[in-house]
Every structure is written in structure tokens, then in C-alpha cells.
Amino acid sequence: MDKSIFLKIIGFFLLGWSLLLHSAERYAGPMTEWGHPDLQGVWNFSSSVPMQRPPELGRRQFLTEEEVSKGLRHFELGAGADVVPPNRFGIESYYNDIRVDNSGRDGRVRTSHIIYPLNGQMPPRVDGVNRIPGGVIPIVGDRPVRFVVGGIGRNGPEDRGLSERCIVGFNQGPPFTPSLYNNHIQIIQNRDHVVIMTEMIHDARMVKLRSLESLSDSIGLWSGDSIGRWEGNTLVVETKNFNGRTQSFDGFGTSKDKLLIERFTRIAPQVMSYEFTIKDPSTFVGKLTAIIPMSKVSAQLYEYACHEGNYGMANMLRAARRRDSKSYSDTVAEIFRQ
């Protein structure tokens, strides 16, 4: 690349950041009775922006208005911008879009949530670290099952993903990443703590503000051990001591050696910037930083009961035992006879 072009790209990047920071500094948001920025309420982190940037966009962070229009139409159709489903079967294949919750925006539309590495891509992985994303079809693997959706078999509940077992929701985090639905958190503050409660699986993470003492390294937690501090108007939360029974990020590695740094900054009356950085020397070569806007909503966060009253897990295992006891063809024939 020509040196002058490279310097221009870096200049535009720094200018964009300075404008964002200047906007955040100019906004004087409400304060709590303890003199801290008031982040309380229910926030939505839905997004139609991809986590990784399409390679052809290089280091460009934001879309043009024309690109935004095309991108929204692409999502609405569920196919190419100029593709219309030919019949009712094609249309019905997109019926789930009605329930998908991923339209959150804060004005300018990013090309990716990842801003570092500068190309908007995942950082290189440590040798031997492969992606195990999970999915509907069981994959070959060993217990413990670290991914959230899918599983490695149906011999018992321990073979299923963490969300199927109601342990960790698929967008529960930390960090928070947009998913199909239930993209909400509720923040509750007092003088000594900030509680971050997620809608998915209804997990409450206690962030200690006045204690700088971390748990012993021998104690691992699903959501890690979080200690927070205020840097101006920004709540900075550092989390470590993950139990290693979840993945590090995006299907890679384990969380055992992960350090997560989150930054919550209210930049407008109804908008909060959520930025997170992952440093995990056992999984990634270098750090990963992403920004996801959150929108304040006038709603309550109701309990997500997960599998209470849902017998899907029991039926799944029951069907597997039936299949074990008979040949597959006999089982299918019996189903059709019923």
C-alpha cells in the first residue's frame, strides 16, 4: 500500500475516534446520589451489524447512507437485495425474521463491531486452537461441552450445550454480543456495586466497585469475577477467573485465561456505548476490541424461565433411548404407525 494512502486511513480512523470521544465528553448525563454516572435502566444491544468486517471493506469503520439502505433491504428479504421469493414457500422460509431482534442502531452504521484488529477481523489464534462453534447437528467432542447451542450426543444432559442446560444463555456473556432475541440487560446501581442482569437465562453479575481484591485464582465462575471502577463518565469493569467451561470467544479456545475489560459510557440520553476488550494469551495472538451501541428502552425486564415447564430435554433423551433400543428403521415405522 502507498504510504500516503496508509497515513490517510489512519488519519480518518483517529478523526472518527476523536469525534466519538468528543461527543461523549460533551454529554453530561444524570448522576446517582453517590455522585456516579447513572447507567440504570433496561438497555437493548440488538444489532444487524456483523461482528467481523467483510474483507473488501478493509479498515473502513462506517457505511455510507447508500450502503446502509442496501444492507437493510438485504436483511428484510433474507436474500440478495434484488431477490424476491418466487412463491409462498419461499416467503414462508423467512417467517422467523418477524421475531428476529437485530435492528438496533445509534445513527452511523458500523461495518463491523470489531474495531481492533484494525481490519475488523478476529485476531490470529494460538497454534492448535480450532473453532468449535456447536450447532443443531451433534459434533464430535468431549465433555465438558463448552459451546452454548447444540451438543456432542444424547447420552445425557451433560452432552448438550450450555444454553440447552439453562446454564449460560447464548448472548448472556460476558461480553455481550447481539443474537436473535432477548438482547437486553438491566443495570442496577448502589454506592458499592453495579448489578448487570441479563434477560437470557436471567443471570445477575455483581460488579464490586470499592473492593480491589480479586478472588483466588483457584476459584472459577461461569461469568468470572468482576471488579469495576469509574474513569470519568465511564464504568470500567475488569473480569477474570472464568471457570474454563465456556469458550473464550466466537467458538475458540476456553475462558480459563481470559481477561475481559468492558467500558460502559452513556453518550446520549438514550444511547450507551459498550466497548469490550478480550486478552487471552492461551487462545488469541493479540487482543480483540469491539464496540456495540446499546439503546435505552422504556420496559421492564421479565424473568426468563428457560426450561421450566419445557420438556424438550427430557423428550430428546427419551427419544435417544428409544432409538438405542430399536433399529432406526423400526423407530421411524412406529412413529408413522402412530
C-alpha positions as CSV (number, residue, x, y, z in Angstrom):
1,M,0.0,0.0,0.0
2,D,1.2,3.5,-0.8
3,K,2.5,5.2,2.4
4,S,0.3,8.4,1.9
5,I,-2.8,6.3,1.5
6,F,-2.0,4.4,4.6
7,L,-1.5,7.6,6.6
8,K,-4.8,8.9,5.3
9,I,-6.6,5.8,6.5
10,I,-5.0,6.1,10.0
11,G,-6.0,9.8,10.0
12,F,-9.6,9.1,9.2
13,F,-9.6,6.4,11.9
14,L,-8.2,8.8,14.6
15,L,-10.6,11.5,13.5
16,G,-13.6,9.2,13.9
17,W,-12.5,8.2,17.3
18,S,-11.9,11.8,18.4
19,L,-15.4,12.8,17.2
20,L,-16.9,9.9,19.2
21,L,-15.0,10.8,22.3
22,H,-15.7,14.5,22.0
23,S,-19.4,13.7,21.6
24,A,-19.3,11.5,24.7
25,E,-17.4,14.2,26.7
26,R,-19.9,16.9,25.8
27,Y,-22.9,14.9,27.0
28,A,-23.5,15.5,30.8
29,G,-25.7,12.7,31.8
30,P,-27.7,12.2,35.0
31,M,-25.8,11.3,38.2
32,T,-26.8,9.0,41.1
33,E,-27.0,10.2,44.7
34,W,-23.5,8.8,45.2
35,G,-22.1,11.0,42.5
36,H,-21.6,8.4,39.8
37,P,-23.0,8.5,36.3
38,D,-26.4,7.0,36.2
39,L,-26.5,3.9,33.9
40,Q,-29.6,2.4,35.5
41,G,-32.4,1.0,33.4
42,V,-33.0,-1.5,30.7
43,W,-30.8,-1.4,27.6
44,N,-31.1,-3.2,24.3
45,F,-28.0,-4.3,22.4
46,S,-29.7,-5.6,19.2
47,S,-27.7,-5.1,16.0
48,S,-27.7,-6.1,12.4
49,V,-24.0,-5.3,12.1
50,P,-21.7,-8.3,11.7
51,M,-19.2,-9.0,14.4
52,Q,-16.4,-9.3,11.7
53,R,-16.0,-6.8,8.8
54,P,-16.3,-8.0,5.2
55,P,-12.7,-8.2,3.9
56,E,-13.5,-6.0,0.9
57,L,-14.2,-3.0,3.3
58,G,-10.6,-3.1,4.6
59,R,-10.2,-0.7,7.5
60,R,-13.3,1.4,6.8
61,Q,-15.4,1.5,10.0
62,F,-18.7,3.0,8.8
63,L,-21.1,2.5,5.9
64,T,-22.4,5.2,3.6
65,E,-26.1,6.0,3.5
66,E,-26.5,4.2,0.2
67,E,-24.8,1.1,1.6
68,V,-27.0,1.3,4.7
69,S,-30.1,1.3,2.6
70,K,-29.0,-1.7,0.6
71,G,-28.0,-3.5,3.7
72,L,-31.3,-3.0,5.4
73,R,-33.2,-4.3,2.3
74,H,-30.9,-7.3,2.2
75,F,-31.9,-8.2,5.7
76,E,-35.6,-7.6,5.2
77,L,-35.7,-10.0,2.2
78,G,-33.4,-12.6,3.8
79,A,-31.8,-12.9,0.3
80,G,-30.0,-10.6,-2.1
81,A,-31.2,-7.1,-2.4
82,D,-32.8,-7.8,-5.8
83,V,-34.1,-11.3,-5.0
84,V,-37.8,-11.8,-4.3
85,P,-39.0,-15.2,-3.1
86,P,-40.8,-16.8,-6.1
87,N,-43.7,-18.3,-4.2
88,R,-45.4,-18.7,-0.8
89,F,-42.9,-21.4,0.2
90,G,-40.0,-19.0,-0.4
91,I,-41.8,-16.3,1.7
92,E,-42.6,-18.7,4.5
93,S,-39.0,-19.7,4.7
94,Y,-38.3,-16.2,6.1
95,Y,-41.1,-16.2,8.7
96,N,-38.6,-16.2,11.6
97,D,-37.4,-12.7,10.5
98,I,-40.6,-11.3,12.1
99,R,-39.3,-12.5,15.5
100,V,-35.6,-11.7,15.0
101,D,-34.5,-8.8,17.2
102,N,-31.5,-7.2,15.5
103,S,-32.3,-3.8,14.2
104,G,-30.7,-1.6,16.9
105,R,-28.7,1.3,15.7
106,D,-27.2,4.5,17.0
107,G,-27.1,6.7,13.9
108,R,-23.9,5.8,12.0
109,V,-23.8,2.2,11.0
110,R,-20.5,0.3,11.5
111,T,-19.0,-2.1,9.1
112,S,-18.3,-4.4,12.0
113,H,-18.4,-4.5,15.7
114,I,-14.7,-5.5,15.9
115,I,-12.6,-2.3,15.7
116,Y,-9.3,-4.0,16.7
117,P,-7.5,-5.6,14.9
118,L,-7.9,-2.6,12.5
119,N,-9.1,-4.9,9.7
120,G,-12.2,-5.8,11.8
121,Q,-11.3,-9.5,11.8
122,M,-10.7,-11.9,14.6
123,P,-7.1,-11.8,15.8
124,P,-4.9,-14.8,14.9
125,R,-5.2,-17.8,17.1
126,V,-2.6,-19.6,19.1
127,D,-1.3,-22.8,17.3
128,G,-3.6,-25.7,17.9
129,V,-6.7,-23.6,18.8
130,N,-9.5,-24.5,16.4
131,R,-13.1,-23.2,16.2
132,I,-15.8,-25.4,17.7
133,P,-19.0,-23.4,17.2
134,G,-21.6,-26.0,18.1
135,G,-24.8,-26.2,16.2
136,V,-28.1,-28.2,15.7
137,I,-26.3,-31.3,14.4
138,P,-24.2,-33.0,17.1
139,I,-20.5,-32.7,16.6
140,V,-17.6,-34.9,17.7
141,G,-16.3,-33.7,21.0
142,D,-15.6,-34.5,24.7
143,R,-17.2,-33.3,27.9
144,P,-17.4,-30.7,29.2
145,V,-19.4,-29.2,26.3
146,R,-18.2,-25.5,26.2
147,F,-20.4,-24.1,23.4
148,V,-23.9,-22.9,24.1
149,V,-26.1,-24.3,21.3
150,G,-26.1,-28.0,20.1
151,G,-24.2,-30.8,21.6
152,I,-21.9,-33.8,21.2
153,G,-24.6,-36.5,21.7
154,R,-27.7,-37.5,23.6
155,N,-26.4,-39.9,26.2
156,G,-27.3,-37.5,29.0
157,P,-27.9,-33.8,29.6
158,E,-24.1,-33.3,30.0
159,D,-23.8,-33.9,26.3
160,R,-25.9,-30.8,25.4
161,G,-24.8,-27.2,25.1
162,L,-24.8,-24.8,27.9
163,S,-28.0,-22.9,26.9
164,E,-29.9,-26.2,26.5
165,R,-29.0,-27.0,30.1
166,C,-30.0,-23.4,31.2
167,I,-26.5,-22.7,32.5
168,V,-25.3,-19.9,30.1
169,G,-27.6,-18.1,27.6
170,F,-26.4,-17.8,24.0
171,N,-26.0,-14.0,24.3
172,Q,-25.6,-13.8,28.1
173,G,-21.8,-13.2,28.0
174,P,-19.8,-11.6,29.3
175,P,-19.1,-10.0,26.9
176,F,-22.5,-9.2,25.5
177,T,-22.9,-10.0,21.8
178,P,-26.1,-9.4,19.7
179,S,-28.1,-12.5,19.0
180,L,-31.5,-13.4,17.5
181,Y,-33.6,-12.3,20.5
182,N,-33.6,-11.3,24.2
183,N,-30.9,-8.7,23.7
184,H,-31.5,-6.9,26.9
185,I,-29.7,-6.1,30.1
186,Q,-30.8,-4.2,33.2
187,I,-28.3,-2.2,35.2
188,I,-28.9,-1.5,38.9
189,Q,-26.5,0.7,40.9
190,N,-25.7,1.5,44.6
191,R,-22.7,3.0,46.1
192,D,-20.6,-0.2,46.3
193,H,-21.9,-2.4,43.5
194,V,-23.3,-2.4,40.0
195,V,-25.6,-5.3,39.1
196,I,-25.7,-6.3,35.4
197,M,-28.7,-8.5,34.9
198,T,-29.2,-10.3,31.5
199,E,-32.5,-11.2,30.0
200,M,-31.3,-14.5,28.6
201,I,-31.2,-17.2,31.4
202,H,-31.7,-14.2,33.8
203,D,-28.2,-14.1,35.2
204,A,-27.2,-11.3,37.6
205,R,-23.5,-10.3,37.6
206,M,-22.3,-8.5,40.7
207,V,-19.6,-5.9,39.9
208,K,-17.7,-4.8,43.0
209,L,-16.7,-1.1,43.0
210,R,-15.0,-0.5,46.3
211,S,-13.0,-3.7,46.6
212,L,-9.8,-4.2,44.6
213,E,-9.3,-7.7,45.9
214,S,-9.9,-10.4,43.4
215,L,-10.9,-14.0,44.2
216,S,-8.2,-16.6,44.5
217,D,-7.1,-17.9,41.1
218,S,-8.3,-21.4,42.2
219,I,-11.9,-20.2,42.1
220,G,-13.5,-20.1,38.7
221,L,-17.0,-18.8,37.9
222,W,-19.2,-19.1,34.8
223,S,-19.3,-15.2,34.5
224,G,-16.0,-14.6,36.1
225,D,-15.1,-12.3,39.0
226,S,-15.8,-8.6,38.1
227,I,-14.3,-5.5,39.7
228,G,-15.3,-2.1,38.5
229,R,-14.1,1.5,38.7
230,W,-15.1,4.9,37.4
231,E,-12.9,6.7,34.8
232,G,-14.7,10.0,34.4
233,N,-18.2,9.1,33.0
234,T,-17.2,5.6,32.0
235,L,-17.7,2.4,34.1
236,V,-14.7,0.2,33.5
237,V,-15.2,-3.5,34.5
238,E,-12.3,-6.0,34.6
239,T,-13.3,-9.6,34.8
240,K,-11.2,-12.7,35.2
241,N,-11.4,-16.1,37.0
242,F,-13.6,-17.6,34.4
243,N,-14.0,-21.3,35.0
244,G,-12.8,-22.5,31.6
245,R,-16.0,-24.4,31.0
246,T,-17.1,-21.8,28.4
247,Q,-15.3,-20.8,25.2
248,S,-13.1,-17.8,25.1
249,F,-14.9,-16.0,22.2
250,D,-16.7,-16.9,18.9
251,G,-16.2,-20.6,19.3
252,F,-12.5,-20.5,20.0
253,G,-10.5,-21.8,23.0
254,T,-11.5,-21.8,26.6
255,S,-12.2,-19.0,29.0
256,K,-9.7,-20.1,31.7
257,D,-7.0,-17.5,31.0
258,K,-9.3,-14.8,29.6
259,L,-9.2,-11.2,30.9
260,L,-12.2,-9.2,29.8
261,I,-12.3,-5.4,30.0
262,E,-15.7,-3.7,29.5
263,R,-16.4,0.0,29.2
264,F,-19.9,1.4,29.7
265,T,-20.3,5.1,28.7
266,R,-23.6,6.9,28.4
267,I,-23.1,9.2,25.3
268,A,-26.7,10.4,24.9
269,P,-29.9,10.3,26.8
270,Q,-31.0,7.1,25.2
271,V,-27.6,5.7,24.0
272,M,-24.8,3.9,25.8
273,S,-21.5,2.9,24.2
274,Y,-20.5,-0.6,25.2
275,E,-16.9,-1.5,24.4
276,F,-15.1,-4.7,25.3
277,T,-11.5,-5.9,25.0
278,I,-10.5,-9.6,25.3
279,K,-7.0,-10.5,26.2
280,D,-6.5,-14.3,26.2
281,P,-2.9,-15.5,25.6
282,S,-4.0,-19.1,25.5
283,T,-6.4,-18.5,22.6
284,F,-5.5,-15.4,20.7
285,V,-2.3,-13.8,19.5
286,G,-3.0,-10.2,20.5
287,K,-6.2,-8.5,21.8
288,L,-9.7,-8.1,20.4
289,T,-11.7,-4.9,20.9
290,A,-15.4,-4.4,19.8
291,I,-18.0,-1.7,20.2
292,I,-21.7,-2.3,20.4
293,P,-24.2,0.5,20.9
294,M,-27.0,0.0,23.5
295,S,-30.3,1.8,23.4
296,K,-32.3,2.6,26.5
297,V,-35.9,1.2,26.4
298,S,-38.9,2.0,28.5
299,A,-39.7,-1.5,29.5
300,Q,-39.3,-3.9,32.3
301,L,-37.0,-7.0,32.2
302,Y,-39.1,-10.0,32.9
303,E,-37.8,-13.3,34.2
304,Y,-36.5,-15.7,31.5
305,A,-37.6,-19.1,32.9
306,C,-35.6,-21.2,30.5
307,H,-36.8,-24.8,30.6
308,E,-39.2,-24.5,33.5
309,G,-42.3,-26.4,32.1
310,N,-40.3,-27.2,28.9
311,Y,-39.9,-30.9,28.5
312,G,-37.8,-30.7,25.3
313,M,-34.6,-32.0,27.1
314,A,-36.5,-35.0,28.6
315,N,-38.1,-35.8,25.3
316,M,-34.8,-35.6,23.4
317,L,-33.1,-38.1,25.8
318,R,-36.2,-40.3,25.8
319,A,-36.2,-40.5,22.0
320,A,-32.5,-41.3,22.1
321,R,-33.1,-44.2,24.4
322,R,-35.9,-45.5,22.2
323,R,-33.6,-45.3,19.2
324,D,-30.9,-47.2,21.2
325,S,-33.4,-50.0,22.0
326,K,-34.6,-50.5,18.4
327,S,-33.2,-50.1,14.9
328,Y,-33.7,-46.7,13.4
329,S,-36.0,-48.0,10.7
330,D,-38.2,-49.8,13.3
331,T,-38.4,-46.5,15.3
332,V,-39.4,-44.5,12.2
333,A,-42.0,-47.1,11.2
334,E,-43.5,-47.0,14.7
335,I,-43.8,-43.2,14.5
336,F,-45.7,-43.3,11.2
337,R,-48.0,-46.0,12.5
338,Q,-49.0,-43.7,15.4
